[in-house]
Amino acid sequence: MEKERRRELIRGYKERPLRGLVYAIENQKRGRRLILAETDPQGARNRFAFFQMTGDCPRSELAADWRADGPQAFALVELEEIEKKPEQEPEAFREDLKALGELWREREKPETLY
């Protein structure tokens, strides 16, 4: 019975809808953003919360401001979340997500980006 339940859980995990998130780690004191795209939205949220809680910097691009302003000056801002289409290959989904991230970067003024 235990093996059957395990197989069921694994199958459910593999069949779950794949989601992607374009988000910004924003320095609210300076008004600057680092825009990122990830295929694991909840993982991105959890990692950012962990880094804020521990005080460690999540990305080298932010390190100087993170030290100067502190982790409380930063926030995770969700910009857009998408779901993989059933007929779409995972690699094509990642490419679409990457392109969406680039579009969000292009919308920003260069001086506001890390």
Secondary structure, DSSP 8 states (H G I E B T S, - for coil): -HHHHHHHHHHHHHHS--EEEEEEEEETTTTEEEEEEES-HHHHHHHHHHHHHH---S-GGGHHHHHHH-GGGEEEEEEEEEE--TTS-HHHHHHHHHHHHHHHHHHS-GGGB-
